[in-house]
Amino acid sequence: MSGQEYIKYGGDTTCLEIRTRSDDIIIVDAGTGIRRLGNALIKEGRYQYNFLLTHGHWDHLMGFPYFKPLFLEHPEIRLHRGPFHKKFMETMFSKVMAPPNFPVRYSDLKAKIVYQEGKPEKFDIGSVTVVPIQLSHPNSGKGYKFIEDGKSFVFLTDNELGFVHPGGLQASQYTAFCQEADLLLHDAEYTPREYNLLMEWGHSSYEDVLELAFKAGVKRLGLFHLNQERTDAEVDEMVAACHRIIAERGETLDCFAVGADMTFEL
């Protein structure tokens, strides 16, 4: 969404950038946020990137054709197939750019695209170990844990804790996966009232996410994949509700809503 009510948290769809100790750049998902990321990387003179996808829904792919490094000859883009089948990455991206969706075909991109074979359990990108996990979401998907120098970051977008979709896991398994994470970004699209009406749509209520964070003992929790129509003021109300629950439980969890251009250092 755009407009004055959405300035604080922004309206881009999912795209994360991770910088590692080994100076690798990892990009997770290609939502609309990847357009501004591409511009920033070119300005910085960085032309080698590693790509991961969580799943193939449109909001996580739709920014890919607007990633300007794709149209330059010197970038090298490593698409990590990771836990997905061998043709998943190229199939998803080529569909986004297939006529009549976009005037330039995937096969005509100038950048060097390299396909990195991944392992379903875990694999390394430079100094970071990447551990995938199944998401509970329609059509399935993958979440990831990134581990480096004893620190861990867990990213679970589009994950429904209150319902197990085909291929998904029980909430207790996500709790174990997130155990003592230094930073957890988790889908928190719904209020509890909304979730009662929209169960099985593939997203979580902030109360379920808080419970996961409490049980897992995570240090910082970012509420992610916020509903596209939720204004800045409504997001602030959601965060305030979380803070009330944290205080009532006597917890010390650092909880916030994730907005565009936020940065975190572990």
VOMAR-315934 format. One record per residue (C-alpha): x, y, z; residue in one letter. Coordinates in steps of 0.2 Angstrom, whole numbers, padded with zeros to 4 digits, always signed. Layout:
% VOMAR-315934
XYZA...
//
This chain:
% VOMAR-315934
+0000+0000+0000M+0005+0018-0002S+0000+0035+0005G+0003+0045+0021Q-0004+0031+0032E+0009+0019+0027Y+0025+0029+0027I+0033+0023+0044K+0033+0004+0039Y+0032+0005+0020G+0022-0004+0007G+0035-0015-0001D+0033-0034-0002T+0046-0046+0005T+0065-0044+0001C+0079-0045+0014L+0097-0042+0012E+0110-0051+0023I+0128-0046+0024R+0140-0059+0031T+0157-0059+0040R+0164-0066+0024S+0157-0051+0014D+0144-0061+0005D+0128-0054+0001I+0112-0065+0003I+0096-0059-0004I+0080-0068+0002V+0065-0066-0009D+0062-0054-0023A+0047-0044-0018G+0045-0026-0023T+0058-0021-0011G+0071-0028-0022I+0070-0013-0034R+0077-0001-0021R+0090-0014-0016L+0096-0016-0033G+0099+0002-0035N+0108+0003-0019A+0119-0011-0023L+0124-0003-0040I+0128+0013-0031K+0139+0004-0019E+0148-0005-0033G+0143-0023-0027R+0139-0035-0041Y+0140-0053-0033Q+0124-0059-0024Y+0117-0075-0017N+0098-0078-0019F+0086-0088-0008L+0068-0090-0010L+0055-0095+0003T+0041-0099-0009H+0034-0095-0026G+0019-0084-0022H+0018-0068-0032W+0021-0056-0019D+0038-0064-0016H+0043-0064-0034L+0035-0048-0042M+0050-0037-0040G+0062-0048-0048F+0061-0040-0066P+0065-0023-0058Y+0081-0028-0050F+0093-0018-0061K+0109-0028-0059P+0100-0041-0070L+0102-0030-0085F+0120-0027-0083L+0134-0039-0090E+0146-0039-0075H+0135-0045-0060P+0135-0063-0055E+0120-0070-0047I+0120-0086-0038R+0103-0094-0036L+0104-0107-0022H+0092-0121-0026R+0094-0126-0008G+0080-0137-0002P+0069-0135-0018F+0069-0146-0033H+0082-0143-0046K+0072-0132-0058K+0062-0122-0045F+0072-0106-0045M+0073-0104-0064E+0055-0110-0066T+0048-0096-0054M+0058-0082-0061F+0055-0086-0079S+0037-0087-0076K+0037-0069-0069V+0046-0063-0085M+0037-0073-0098A+0026-0064-0110P+0014-0055-0108P+0020-0052-0090N+0036-0043-0095F+0044-0037-0111P+0061-0045-0107V+0063-0063-0106R+0072-0072-0092Y+0083-0080-0105S+0088-0063-0112D+0095-0056-0095L+0113-0050-0097K+0119-0054-0079A+0128-0071-0076K+0116-0082-0067I+0124-0097-0058V+0114-0111-0051Y+0121-0118-0034Q+0115-0135-0029E+0109-0135-0011G+0106-0148+0002K+0089-0150+0010P+0096-0151+0028E+0109-0137+0028K+0122-0128+0017F+0135-0114+0018D+0136-0097+0010I+0153-0091+0015G+0154-0089+0033S+0135-0092+0036V+0127-0109+0038T+0109-0109+0031V+0097-0122+0039V+0080-0123+0030P+0063-0128+0037I+0046-0132+0030Q+0033-0118+0031L+0015-0121+0036S+0008-0112+0021H-0003-0115+0006P+0008-0123-0008N+0022-0125+0005S+0038-0116+0006G+0054-0114+0016K+0060-0104+0031G+0078-0102+0036Y+0090-0101+0050K+0106-0091+0047F+0120-0096+0059I+0137-0087+0060E+0150-0085+0074D+0137-0092+0087G+0123-0080+0082K+0107-0085+0074S+0094-0076+0064F+0078-0085+0060V+0066-0080+0046F+0049-0087+0045L+0038-0078+0034T+0021-0084+0027D+0020-0097+0042N+0004-0102+0050E+0006-0108+0068L-0012-0111+0072G-0015-0124+0057F-0004-0137+0049V-0004-0136+0030H+0001-0150+0019P+0020-0151+0021G+0020-0140+0036G+0025-0143+0054L+0018-0142+0072Q+0020-0126+0081A+0031-0136+0094S+0043-0140+0079Q+0045-0121+0075Y+0048-0118+0093T+0063-0130+0093A+0069-0122+0077F+0069-0105+0084C+0077-0110+0101Q+0087-0095+0108E+0088-0086+0092A+0096-0069+0093D+0083-0062+0081L+0067-0070+0074L+0057-0062+0060L+0040-0071+0059H+0024-0069+0050D+0011-0059+0061A-0001-0053+0048E-0017-0055+0059Y-0024-0049+0075T-0032-0063+0085P-0050-0058+0080R-0044-0057+0061E-0036-0074+0063Y-0052-0082+0069N-0060-0077+0053L-0046-0081+0042L-0039-0097+0049M-0030-0108+0036E-0025-0094+0025W-0007-0097+0029G-0003-0083+0041H-0002-0081+0060S-0009-0070+0073S+0003-0059+0084Y-0002-0068+0099E+0003-0085+0092D+0020-0078+0087V+0023-0070+0104L+0019-0087+0112E+0032-0095+0100L+0045-0082+0105A+0042-0085+0124F+0043-0104+0122K+0059-0103+0111A+0067-0090+0122G+0072-0078+0107V+0080-0062+0111K+0072-0050+0098R+0056-0053+0089L+0051-0043+0073G+0033-0044+0068L+0034-0047+0049F+0022-0049+0034H+0010-0036+0040L-0007-0035+0032N-0006-0024+0017Q-0020-0013+0023E-0014-0011+0040R-0010+0008+0043T+0005+0014+0053D-0006+0018+0067A-0014+0001+0067E+0003-0007+0067V+0008+0003+0082D-0007-0003+0091E-0002-0021+0087M+0015-0018+0094V+0008-0009+0110A-0004-0025+0112A+0012-0036+0111C+0021-0025+0124H+0006-0026+0136R+0006-0045+0135I+0025-0046+0137I+0024-0035+0153A+0009-0046+0160E+0020-0061+0157R+0035-0054+0165G+0045-0057+0150E+0060-0046+0143T+0057-0049+0125L+0062-0035+0113D+0047-0035+0101C+0044-0023+0086F+0036-0022+0069A+0048-0023+0054V+0047-0009+0042G+0056-0004+0026A+0075-0001+0027D+0077-0007+0045M+0094-0014+0049T+0099-0026+0062F+0117-0031+0068E+0120-0048+0077L
//
